[in-house]
Amino acid sequence: GAVVSQHPSRVICKSGTSVKIECRSLDFQATTMFWYRQFPKKSLMLMATSNEGSKATYEQGVEKDKFLINHASLTLSTLTVTSAHPEDSSFYICSAGSRGGYEQYFGPGTRLTVT
Amino acid sequence: EDQVTQSPEALRLQEGESSSLNCSYTVSGLRGLFWYRQDPGKGPEFLFTLYSAGEEKEKERLKATLTKKESFLHITAPKPEDSATYLCAVQAPQGGSEKLVFGKGMKLTVNP
């Protein structure tokens, strides 16, 4: 199946700093990438959808100025959590969909801890 | 509004004890129904996509089926390594969006 990577897998940062998470599709071109957030023992919550070369579409209640998404190429999307606070601590997961296909393939996730 | 409900929320089985997980959905214009497996601390792993009622797909001990209102994930003679959270999601065309709507998941524990 298609492979999606995320980096870093874990990150600890201080309150007020920014953190960038990378999502890469390794063996296919991802026309669309999705960013999710998952709280402990909860299902995935979609944060935003990004298409290569265009602005991301954010879900209701997600602050676009806090969670900056860039989808600069068909294999790379980044999520930057700006001015992080402890309540931003969570498990962030990206997924990627290929052109013409309906399946989404997920990355391994990034555990963010803000102290 | 598109909705996905999974039941039961948690299930404990003995090794070899077959069972089924249910995913019921309400969606306008189903494009696809997806099953994923998620292990703790990891991203979801793609299992199946079902597109139309009557469709079935199999992979090892797992078999997924689809009707117009629900999908079942049948687990035959499960092993402890099948323990995981199983997620069901639907995709419907919403203004061209391809986003998935997930159920809350079903945590399966298979005891040896």
Interface residues (C-beta under 8 A of the other chain):
Chain A: G1 V4 Q6 T32 F34 K42 S43 L44 L46 T49 T57 F91 I93 S95 G97 Y102 E103 Q104 Y105 F106 G107 P108 G109 R111
Chain B: R31 G32 F34 Y36 G41 K42 G43 P44 E45 F46 T49 Y51 L87 Q91 S97 E98 K99 L100 F102 G103 K104 G105
